[in-house]
Structure formats: C-alpha cells, structure tokens
Amino acid sequence: MNKNPIIRPMQSPHYPGCCGVVETNPDTGTNLYVRKPDGTYWKARGDISSLGGTSLELSDAVTDEKVIARLDDAYDEWARKTYGV
C-alpha cells in the first residue's frame, strides 16, 4: 500500500492569485492549505468543497520545511501541467 500523501493543488475563483492544496495522507487524514501569491502556505479550515466558495478560513502559516517542500513539489508539477511553465 502506498503511504505517500496525495496532494491536489487547484485554483480558487474566490481567492484570486491563491491556490488551494488538498493533501490526503493515510496517516494524518485530509489537510487543506492555501498557497498565497507570495509563495507562502497557510493551513485552512473548512470543507474541502469550500475551496471554491467564500467560507474558507485561514489559520497558521506553514513553517515545517518538509511540509513546504512537499507542497512546493506538488504545486510546481501542477503549474507545469496547467500553465506549461
């Protein structure tokens, strides 16, 4: 069984310039993050479906370098596929 987290970045129409990142990890469950235009990641609260809505609430900035690296890798791959960059 693959125990690596599945990370799915997605654009949010209600948060211009921001990207939502859903991480599903077999050990820790589902985590929701928002990547701000400055490249920082923030933990978010709310329904995963609220990413497209306006009820998403940000909490703490992500400071764990391992988590940031994991999210950056997923975001970079998504941006290459989405925008060809």
ZILINUR-V842833 format. One line per field, one symbol per residue. ss: DSSP state (H for helix, E for strand, C for the rest). psi: psi as a letter, one per 40 degrees, with the letter a starting at -180 (. if undefined). A space follows every 10 residues. Layout:
ss=???
psi=???
This chain:
ss=CCCCCEEEEE ECCCCCCCEE EEEEECCCEE EEEEECCCCC EEEEECCHHH HHCCCCEEEE ECCCHHHHHH HHHHHHHHHH HHHCC
psi=hheiihhhii ihdegheihi hhhhhddeah ihihhideei ihiiiiidee deaeehhibi ihehdddddd dddddddddd ddef.
